Structures are given as structure tokens and as C-alpha cells.
Amino acid sequence: MKKIILSSLLIAQLFTANVFADTELKTDDVFVTATRTPILKNNVIADVTTISSEDIERAGSSSLPELLQRQPGIEISNLGGPGKVSTIGIRGTSSTHSIVLVDGIRLSAATTGFSAIEHIPLSQIEKIEILRGPASSLYGQDTIGGVIQIFTKKGVDGFKPYVDIGYGSYNTSNFKSGVRAGNNQTTYAINFAAMNTDGFSAFVPNPANAANSINLDKDGYKNYSLSSSLSHKINQDYEIDLQYFLSKGKNHFDNRFANSSPLFHGNYRNEIKLETYAMNIKGQINKTWQSSIKLSQSTDKYLDLQKNNLVTFLDEDGVNDLYKTTQDQLSWQNNIVLPKGSITFLYDFLKQRIKTTDLYEKTQRTNHGVMVGYNLIEDKHNFQTNFRKDFNSAYDDAITGNIGYAYSINSNWSLASSYGTAFVSPSFNFLYPLSNSFAFGNPNLKPEKSKNIEASIRYRDDSGSMSLTMFKNKIDDLIIYIGDDAVEFSRTNTTNINKALIEGFTISGDQFFGHFQIKGSATGQSAKNEDTDKYLPRRASLIGNINLNYYIGRWNIGAEETFSGNRFDDAANKINLSGYALTNIVADYKINDKLKLNLRLNNVFDKDYSLAAEGASGFKYQTPGRSLFTNLRYDF
């Protein structure tokens, strides 16, 4: 069945295959996220990247944020090491401007508006697709910046168990094991992983602040995760899939108030649970009509546990704050082959519910979305358009669209351009007042809206590829925090600013030269608040990476360079985060057909740098120094 699908990758041929192709397809030549249907990656008009299973395995003990940081156009902020809050910015947009999908399921906190990517282990991931640019016409709210879709490991033909163990700096250990198996009718997979690290102090040591020295304990992290899937072919035309994902983390962190007074010195930790369930039924209605219906639920549960000297003196139990988001999702998708091209009809339902110890005026909202899309690939021409309308219980209806066109000059060169609109609905934290002394929401906030235009020139041949994409993204009603930057304990609020403008370019490519491969990208961007002419926080004007790999015999040896320019951590542009350049060295050795060794030396030159700061005093969060990791994998 998989061979039938994979031999039918051109749109019209794909839609006439016997079984509806979905996100289970496991090949780097196929891309799903840019159209919500699987097509050849070379036919995608949008600016996209695929992270393959080989890339993920080569990352070794890296975290998902660290791997994403090495991708084109992506910036990461991190609050002090493994398991600490990490957020994504795609092409200069905010952390709430992109969604993360796990096997097509939204996984995020409706309170904060972003996904806890720091708790999604690479050990559970088979492939990652990154879509840069507006995607509300496909996915609805929260996609001004783009979409990151994670595909967990699924079943395969045969019986393929594996085990992987690793150890490294900061007393970091990891273990993963699983089995992927199946036959022509049924496939299944189950994968388990565990990791533990002592970590390091989340805050950077500051000799000028005596209180800071008390807050320099090691902030460790533990994680346990599980993923499983079952796919069964009911008959020639229908198939059912069941999916499950679980990640549980325990994390210690530093609190900025502990640096302000000894009263707040203490034990700061949190526990988080990410969980998804899904059932998908898909089938061939007739020769030209395929349909699927997917029911799913995701949970993001965050428990904040804090006990400091003040609550100990008062003989209290400390802080035990709960923030839980449950998202019920239903998607009904229909793909119909036309004499020219294909058309997609989609209905999406999303219900977001929150349960917290804080007081919110509202604790749930629902969204109904309808979408129609058209794709045409003919001769040298490639055309895609999507229109969507969302009906949300918390704000006005939203209509978004996207139109894209690509032209193949010859077998090597092509041109592409697109225009799209998108929107982001304010998170519950942004909207509703809390029982929190330091921040409160604004129920009058409007959704953020964007208009993006971009153009690309691309080259590819048998030995590599290259692309240059230029983009301009205008955002209206951008949401920012406001408060007194000079006062450490000032109360902050959220507001819409009139306009923000993000414009720039991304150049990326890869090329083989005999045994060598060079791969890299660079993004130059200007992201500004047009009301104040200030730079938006945590956006560098230049970011990029260069990888050099050497393949010989059983060895694969490489060097990675990741760089970023200066950024400001605050809207007033007063707190500066210095630029940095990091060098990693990685080596894979295939001992035999079943056993493989991975060695990774990160931050070779032991550079000091920060990806985020906190508070009016600008306490900076620490990042890993020089660190060595090794992994040993055995495939039975």
C-alpha cells in the first residue's frame, strides 16, 4: 500500500491512489504541512524545510529547541538550559505567532499562547516539517509566522526493535527503546524514552550582586516520554489510525525575585505533562474523491511549585499553581481530483478549555473553520490558493487567504511568489485579568493581523539545491507588554500597537563535493515597532548556520557553526543581548550494520552567551558551556 502511495506523488496521481495519503508518509521527498495534502517537496511554493530522521539521529543528545535553532529563519529564546521555557520566532515574528503540530494535532498552552517545545523529546520524532510564512488560510488562528509539524515514529513493515543509550556533560543520561513493526494490513509502533540532567544555574552569575550568589544552584531536569501508533487497513479503500503521545517533565528553575531579596530564596520547580490522543479514519469514496475525519485531544498541564524563605517563615505550603489547557479538535477533509488540478474542502473544529488556580473571566472558547483550497501543477506552472473563514466565540469572524505561483524556468531553476494574510487570537493571559500581582490582561485586545508578500528564486540539481527568499510582513495590532521598565516589581499590561513591519531575506542551500557536503543558511531581517521605531524584542538582524560534513567509509564527521547578531530583550531597547557564534563538532561511526556510535562536542570554544534576560535589572539566563555527549544505538 505504501508503494502505491509513494509512486503517486504528483497531485492528480496521488489523489487517485487507493488509500488516502496522510501525514504518515515517511520520505524527505514528500511535504504535507504547506498544503495539508502530501505533495513532492520540489512542488511546494512556500518557503519550507524538512528535518529528516538522519538529521535528528545525528543531533544526538540535543534538545528540540537546539535543533530548531540551527534551521533557516528560526530564533530561539531559552530561560536557562534543558527543560526551561523555550520559545520560537520564525522570520522575526513572536513566540505566539506560530503553532506546533504533533501528528497534525495542536499542542500548546492557551494561557501563554505558545507550545512547550522544551518538553518534546527528539527521541520520539521521525521527521519535522517547517513552513515559514502565513498559514491561517490553512490552519486558522496563530499562524502569522508559520507552522512546525512534528511526526512521531510510526509502524513499518517487518519487526524492527531498537535501543539507544547516551551519557554526557552535566551528568546527562538518556535511554530510548522501542519497536516498529507491521505487515501489509496492520502496522504499529511503541517508543519509550527517559533523560536526566543535573543541569547548571539558569541565571548567569553576577559578582556585582551578592544575593545572586545564593541563587546559583544547579537547575536540573528529568523527562519521560512515550509514543505509540496503530494503523489498520480495513479493506482496499479504508484505513483507521490510532495515535498517542505523552511527555512528562520535572524541572528546577531560577526565579528573578530571588535575586532581589533573600526572602525569595528557595526551591523553585515545575512539573509539566503534554499528552495527545487521535483517531483518524480515511478512505477512497470513489475514483476522484478521498475523505478523512480526525478526532483528537491535546493537553498541556503545567504545575508551578515554589517554596521560599518567606512562605517558610509564615509556615505556609508555598505556591502550587496549576495551568492546564485541553484542546478538543475535529477535522473533516475532502480532496477531489478535477480535470485540471485538485480541490480541497475542509472543516475544522477547535475547543480550548483552561483550568487554573488563577482567576480568569472566561475559561473556554470555540472556533469553527471552513477552508477551500485549489492546487494545479501543469507543465512549468504551479498554482496554489486557499481561502478560509473562522468563526470564534471570543472575537469577530476572520477571513484569510493565500495565493502562490511558481514557474520552472528549466529543470534546474524556478521562480516563486506568494501573498497571504493571517491572524493571531490573543491568549487567555493576554485577554483576561489574573489574580497575579505583577500582570493582568486586557479584555479589549484585538486579534493581530498580518499581510505577507514574498518571492523566491531556487536552484536544484542532483548534487544539491539553493534558494533565496525575500519577504515583507506587515502586522497590525501587534500585542506587546507594557509597564514601568525602571521598576523591578512593576505591574504590566498588554496592549495593541498600531503597526509592526518585518522585512528581510533568507538564503539557504546544500551541495555535495565528492565526499564533502556543505549546508547552511543566513537570514537578514529588520523587525520594528513602527509606532516607536524600536526593534521588536529578541530579534537579531542577522542569524544563520553553516554545516560541513565529510563522509568516508563508516565515518561521518562534521562541524556546525550557528551565529546570531545582537538583540534587545525588551520593547524599550534598553537590555542588550550580545551576538554569538557557536561551533559544534559531531562524528558518527557505523561499527557494523546494527551498531552505531554518535559523538557530539557542543560549544567547542566555551562561549558565554544568553538567549533571554529577565526583569528590569536584566538578569541574563545561562546557556550550556563546552559539553560532550555520546550515544550508542543498536538496531536488532
URLIN-V60324 format. One record per backbone hydrogen bond with DSSP energy under -1.0 kcal/mol. CO is the residue of the C=O (numbers start at 1). NH is the residue of the N-H. Records with the same first field share a line. If there is no record, write none. Layout:
CO=NH / NH
This chain:
1=5
2=6
3=7
5=8
10=14
11=15
14=17
22=25
27=30
29=41
31=39
32=35 / 36
39=31
40=43
41=44
47=132
49=130
51=128
52=56
53=57
54=58
55=59
57=60
59=62
63=67
64=68
65=69
67=70
68=71
71=74
73=91
75=89
77=87
81=84
85=79
87=77
89=75
90=93
94=97
97=145
99=148
100=107
101=150
102=105
105=102
109=113
110=428
111=429
114=109
115=117
116=119
117=120
121=124
122=125
124=153
127=151
128=51
129=149
130=49
131=147
135=138 / 139
136=140
143=135
145=133
146=99
147=131
148=101
149=129
150=103
151=126 / 127
158=182
160=180
161=636
162=178
163=634
164=176
165=632
166=174
167=630
168=172
170=198
172=168
173=196
174=166
175=194
176=164
177=192
178=162
179=190
180=160
181=188
182=158
185=233
186=183
187=231
188=181
189=229
190=179
191=227
192=177
193=225
194=175
195=223
196=173
197=221
200=219
202=622
206=209
211=214
212=215
220=252
221=197
222=250
223=195
224=248
225=193
226=246
227=191
228=244
229=189
230=242
231=187
232=240
237=284
238=234 / 235
239=282
240=232
241=280
242=230
243=278
244=228
245=276
246=226
247=274
248=224
249=272
250=222
251=270
255=258
256=259
257=260 / 261
261=264
262=265
263=310
265=309
267=307
268=253
269=305
270=251
271=303
272=249
273=301
274=247
275=299
276=245
277=297
278=243
279=295
280=241
281=293
282=239
283=291
288=337
289=285 / 286
290=335
291=283
292=333
293=281
294=331
295=279
296=329
297=277
298=327
299=275
300=325
301=273
302=323
303=271
304=321
305=269
306=319
307=267
308=312
309=313
310=314
311=316
312=315
319=306
321=304
322=357
323=302
324=355
325=300
326=353
327=298
328=351
329=296
330=349
331=294
332=347
333=292
334=345
335=290
336=343
341=338
342=375
343=336
344=373
345=334
346=371
347=332
348=369
349=330
350=367
351=328
352=365
353=326
355=324
363=354
365=352
366=393
367=350
368=391
369=348
370=389
371=346
372=387
373=344
374=385
375=342
376=383
378=381
380=408
381=378
382=406
383=376
384=404
385=374
386=402
387=372
388=400
389=370
390=398
391=368
398=390
400=388
401=421
402=386
403=419
404=384
405=417
406=382
407=415
412=460
413=409 / 410
414=458
415=407
416=456
417=405
418=454
419=403
420=452
422=450
423=142 / 143
424=448
427=431
428=432
430=442
438=492
442=445
448=424
449=476
450=422
451=474
452=420
453=472
454=418
455=470
456=416
457=468
458=414
459=466
463=512
464=461
465=510
466=459
467=508
468=457
469=506
470=455
471=504
472=453
473=502
474=451
475=500
476=449
478=497
480=495
482=493
484=487
487=490
492=440
493=482
495=480
498=477
499=530
500=475
501=528
502=473
503=526
504=471
505=524
506=469
507=522
508=467
509=520
510=465
511=518
513=516
515=551
516=513
517=549
518=511
519=547
520=509
521=545
522=507
523=543
524=505
526=503
527=536
528=501
529=533
534=529
541=525
542=565
543=523
544=563
545=521
546=561
547=519
548=559
549=517
550=557
552=555
554=590
555=552
556=588
557=550
558=586
559=548
560=584
561=546
562=582
563=544
564=580
567=577
568=538
570=573
575=569
577=567
580=564
582=562
583=604
584=560
585=601
586=558
587=599
588=556
589=591 / 597
594=635
595=591 / 592
596=633
597=589
598=631
599=587
600=629
601=585
602=627
603=606
612=621
614=619
615=618
619=614
620=204
627=602
628=169
629=600
630=167
631=598
632=165
633=596
634=163
